[in-house]
């Protein structure tokens, strides 16, 4: 399979940007295989994702970013990111005690569905070590208390750096991530939770939802920001329930949704189809 370059960008909207970018690729003998763009008319921002084969590209792979920055990014006030299909991103998974999201992701990973590497799994509890061992992935335990939280997170971040981790997935990790880690991985920490927030807070949201007689339950996956559970949303889904569903049915359906929604969000991130702007995301098809 030919190696491709994937370019995601956004900038103030003005005529000619699309033509300039596509022209840059075609005059340098790049074969465009994907192009999607969107204009937010409220913010007046142009968003674009373009992918091209670099087999016969005139500009060397390691110089493309510099060329694009000099020729176009400065001129159009662009923020852009460039990725290559032959470079696998490295993903760390953080877990606590619940295994449904972890199993779903590791099944997809071992089936070869994702172009990603998972060098390690980090947890604040020993409960899921057997899962990591079953899939042959190193498991690191960092028990966390109020007293040692800062120290443990520092050790976790050192470990992530050693393994050149690109992004983190919180697979029902029941700890609040510190500002320091969020700043180190901006829009690169993906979380999952039920969609009852802010209506049903606390440890037993499904019980509260059952007592309230809700008719829809859902799950939300988003990037983590310093404001709890309010980061840019990547993926959401819902399932209908009825008066016949027990609390256990709600929990079971909720877990199913959580693992599917989280895996969809992770897949979109791996495929470089998510562009975060302010507190929203543009999800390319």
N, C-alpha and C positions, 0 to 999 in steps of 0.2 A: 504493500500500500504506500502511495506517495506521501511524503511528509508535507504537512500544510502549516501555514502561519495563520493565526487567528488574531484579528485586531478588533478590540472593542474601544469605542471612543464616545465622548460627548463634548459639546461645545456650544456657544451661542449660535443660534440658527441664522444662516444667511445663504443667499444663492451661491451655487457653484461648488459646495463642499463635496457632495456625492461624486460629481464629475472629476474633481481634483484627486480624490482618493482612488477611484477606479482607474483613472489615467496613470497614476503613480505605479499601480500594479501592472497594468497592461503594457505600458511602454518598457517596463523592465522584464517582460516576458513571463509574467505570472499568470497562471490559469485560475480564474475566479471560480470557486465551487459553491460558495454560499454568500448571499448578500441580504441583509435585512436592515431596515432603518425606520426611525420613528421620530416625529417632531411633537414635542410638548408645547402646544401653542400658548398655554397659560404662562409657563416659565420661559418660553421662547428658547428652548434647548433642543438641539439636534442630537439624536442617539444613533449609533450605527455599529453593526457587527459584520465583518467581512472576513472570509477565509479563502486562501488561495494556495495552490501547489507551488512549492519553491524549488522543484527539481531543476528547472531551466532558468531560475530567477537570476538576473544579472548581479544584483546586490548580494554580497555574502551574508549568510544567516546572522552572523554576529554584528553586522553593521546596519541591519534594517532599522532597528530602533533609533539609532543616531540619525540616519538619513531622514526618517519620518519626523523626528523631533525638530530637526533643523529646517526642513522644507515646508512642513505643514502645521505642526503642533503650535509653534510659536506664532505663526501667521494668523491662525484661526482661534487662538486661546483654547486649544484642545487639551483635555485630559485623556490619556489613552493607556491601554495595556496591550502588550504583545505576547502571545503564547505560541508554542510549537507543539504539534501533535505527537512528536516523538519524545517529548519530555513528560514523564508521568508525574503529576503532583503527588506530594506525600501528605497523607492524612493521618492524624492522631484521633483516636476515639476515647472519650471520657465516659465512664459508666459508674453507677453506684450499685444498686441491687436488682433492678428490673432488667430482664434479659431480652424482651421481645424485639426492641429496636436493634440491639447488638446482633442477635441471630439473623435478622433479616438482612442487615448490611453485609455481614460476613458471608452469607449464602450467595448474595449477588457478586461479591468480590471474588470468592473462590470459583464461581461459575464463569468468571471472565467477562462479566457484564460491564465492569467499570475499568477505565484506563487510569488506574490509580495504584499507589503503593500504600500499605498500612504497616508501618514499621513497629508500631506499639499501641498498646491499650493501657490507659491510666485509670486507676480507680481509688476511691476513698474507702472502699470495703473489699474484703477478700472473696466475697460471694461468687463473683463471675470469673474467677481465675481458671476454673475448669473449662469454661467456654473458649477462652483465649488459647489454652493448651490444646484443645480439640482442633482448633484451626491453625495451630502452629505459629501463633503471634505472641511475641514477648509481652508479659503483663507486669505492670509496675504498680505497687501499692503505696499510696500516700495517705495514711489515716489523717483526718483533719479535725482539729478542735479549735475553739476560739483562740486559744493561746498560741497554737503553732501554725495557724492558717497562712500567715505571710511567709514564714520560713518554708513551709511545704510548697507553696506556689512558686517561690523562687527556685526551689529544686526541680519542680516540674518544668518550669520555663527553660532551665539549663538543659534538661533532658530533651526537650522539644528542639532546642537549638542544635544540640549534638546530632540529632537525626534529620536536620534540615527540613523540619515540618513546615508545609505551606499553609495548611488549614486544619481546623479542629472541629470535630462533630461531638456535640453533647448528646449522647444517647440515653436520655433520662438520667443525667448526672445531677444529683440533688445538692449542688453547692452553688452559691452565687460566685460568679467569676469576678476577680478583682479588676479595677480600672487599669492597672498596669498590664495585665494580660490582654485586655481588650484593645488597648493602645498598640500593643505589639502585633496584634492580628486584626486590624480594622477590616470589617466586613469579610472576615475569614474564620469566624466562629459561628457555627450553625447550631441552633437549638430547636427542640420540639416540645410542644406542650398541648394540652387540651385547649379547645377554643372557648371554654366557659369564662375565661378571664375577661373583664374584671368582675363579672357577676357572681361567680362562685369561687371565692378564694379559700385558702386553707388546705388541710391535708386530705379531705374527703370530698372533692368536687362532684364526683359521680353520685354520691349519696345525696348531696344537696340538690343536684339537678333532678334526681329521681323524686325527691320530696316536693320539688316545685312543679313536677309534671312536664318537663321540657319535651319537645317533640323532635328536636334535632340536636345531635351532638357532633362535635367537629374537632379537628386538630390543625394546628398552625406551626409552620416551620419558618424561622426567621434568623437573620443575622443578629448577633448579640451586641447590644450597645450598653453604655453605662446606666441607662434607665431601664429597669427590669422589665423584660417581656414586651418592649415597645419598639424593637429594632425593625429594619426594613423586611417586609414579609416576602418570602420566596415562594411558598406553596401552602395551600389550604384545601381542605375537603370536609364534607359533612356526610352523615348518614342519618336517615330518619328512624325514629323509634316510636313505639306505641305504649299504651297502658299495660300491655301484656309483658313488656320487658322488665325483668328484675334488675336490681342494682348490679348483680353479677353480669347480666347481659350487657348493661351499659358499660361496665368496666372492660368486658371482653371486646365489644365493638369499638370502644375507644382505643384500646391497645392495637387492634387491627389497623385502625385509621392512622394512629401515630406512626407506626412503622412504615406504612405506605407513603405517607406524606413526607416523612423525614428522608426516606430513600429517594423519592422524586426530587426533593430539594438538593440533596447531595449530588445526584446525577446531573442536574442542571448546572451546579457549580463546577463539577469536574469537566463538563462539556464546554465550559466558558460561555454559558448562555445567559448569565445574570449580570446586569449592570446596575449597581446601586447608585442612586443620586438623592442627596438629602435623606429623607426617611422613607423613600419608596424604592422599588426596583422596577427596572425594565427587563422583562423576561422574553428573550428572543425565541422564535419558534424553532 
